[in-house]
Amino acid sequence: MSGFDKIIGHSQAIAHLKNAVKQNKVSHAYIFNGEKGSGKKTLALEFAKMLECREADPPCGKCRSCLQAESGNHPDIIKVLHEKPGSVGVEDIREQLIGDVQIKPYSGPYKIYIVPDAERMTVQAQNALLKTIEEPPAYAVILLLTTNASAFLPTILSRCVMITMRPVPDEQVRQYLMEHVQIPDYQADICVAFAQGNIGKAVQLASSDTFQEIKTAALHLAKHIPDMEISEINQNVKDVSVFKVEIQDYLDLLAIWYRDALYFKATNDGNGMVFKDHLDTIVSQTRKASYEGISRILDALQKAKQRLDANVNFDLTMELLFLTIKENLA
């Protein structure tokens, strides 16, 4: 199985890159655009391996070139590093790319430059790179990896081929988590709901102890809040404060619970729910709550997220939210 075959999703992007090599129409510059964890780096490396591999069906994954690329030691696949955490400066581009690109490849047919976090290139760095993109040596291929292609100058965008990392279908993500991360189906469903087609984020969530703690706390509140006294709600506000950094995940988990409740209220069908292993509790709550009441809870969750983004007092925001949830489940 070649490297491309191991990539989950992105079939259109893979087909485009393979076709470019097959028809000898490889561009001198590509932009791999997608959110963090979407697979940009993996896809770019497999493309680089394919360009350098001399076997009949590249990348073979077994030849010296492929093994060097996999270990990060291929002399003609260069990762452009940047010293400052906030930006990729003009000196980074000049020293590692522009000054190096005139030297011919050591062993392969191409000299490939991979630029991670390319949206962090300063305007000066982009302008310096532009001349190389406009007049590159025949063997040069530049791969710009970015979470935000709109950060590039129009002149850079117009001279690069755009490879967009589209969301991976939920069922493929779910299957991957169950087979490779070895988590049960109900846990995979929650990670899939959160990841929204981002395989890297799904794997990270499935492997995160903190996320499991947040999920346990959110489910405890969702299940028991109808019967909580005010003092218990106040205690939950204090308990949840330990998740301040990840509070958006906590609120999103609650939103998934009440979207499940709304879905069941409308359809009387548990199969389409994320938290279907808690079906009995959700059914019990939906019997007591109105459709409008559950909708108000979802609105309150959205408002709480907006308030926290605006730095409104954490305890007051959470207390108001929990009271709103309790009132609408009566």
PyMOL commands that set and color helices and strands:
alter all, ss='L'
color gray80, all
select helices_A, chain A and resi 4-6+11-22+40-52+64-71+90-98+118-120+123-134+149-151+154-157+170-181+185-195+199-206+209-227+230-267+276-288+291-309+314-327
alter helices_A, ss='H'
color red, helices_A
select strands_A, chain A and resi 29-33+77-79+111-115+140-146+161-164
alter strands_A, ss='S'
color yellow, strands_A
deselect
rebuild
show_as cartoon
